[in-house]
Amino acid sequence: MERFYSLRLLNFTHRRPGYLRIAKHFLCPGWDTVNMDSIKKHSIENEFFVESVNNSSHFYTVNSEIGTCTCRIGITGAPCNHQGAVSVKFHISMFNFIPSLTSNNCIIYAYIAIGYTAEDSSFYASLHAEFIPQDREGL
């Protein structure tokens, strides 16, 4: 069982296909209890109405840009199942649910999974080139 979780963590660390599904499973507990059909987009950009799990006549407002919800958990900025449901239904990367993995995060996760890391930390660097505006190239 330990090997299974080590491999799952490495897949997540190395951004292999399916890592977003893995992240949603582990980082969005309870999102699947929300009625996905009841989630509606608000007229304000990045806001959604999500029906309460316990009271179908009550709706919470989720702001996907700043990662908040009007429920008692989400109002603090902590992840809640309403934010997770919006992230899953609309395929939105939200601050609370889909982590942006930095090289340092990858090093830590790899160490947790297998107990050691590559000697050259550039091994964990993203393969996607970063955009550098032309006016900042010389800096």
Secondary structure by P-SEA (a helix, b strand, c coil): caaaaaaaaaaaaacccaaaaaaaacccccccccccccccccccccbbbbbbcccccbbbbbbcccccccccccccccccaaaaaaaaaaccccccccccccaaaaaaaaaaaccccccccccccccbbbbbccccccc
